[in-house]
């Protein structure tokens, strides 16, 4: 029979103190997450500084801020990317003129571009979720596809119908009019993927890799 092991009171106290410490691992992780969310909210705001470009008489401007939204999802992942966009939109709603062209306040959220702003949330989450599945390899072509689906298709799926409803524009006309945004948005997709690939190569722990659902199911399926 082995002798009972006794835990030193000093060791127990040290463990308890470490867990309760404001500088413990969990608190450091939370602080890091909050800092990353704040940094990308600031990045989205900074990308609005060049201003907004209105083409073809459209009420929705072309901006660089969608690039920040795509980068948030591709670098931070679904949860933190979503929260960084949500924080940015909350600051806009609070009245800060952070949208391109110095726009801000509640009035923005009843205007023609509100659907695109809400679509940013969906886009960042979708890009982040897909990126977790693409890691650790993060191959360029699949990344381009999924970033385009999240950063363009998902945003347009929300933005275009809402724009049509608010402005009274026929949906078909609104869809055709949105084509003016495509070249710029496709360029942002390419930039996002190239930047994200470099970032994940340098800091591989930013997003925890996750298997695709069908891959996970195949892995746990019993052999025939």
Beta strands, then each sheet from edge to edge (+ up, - down):
end
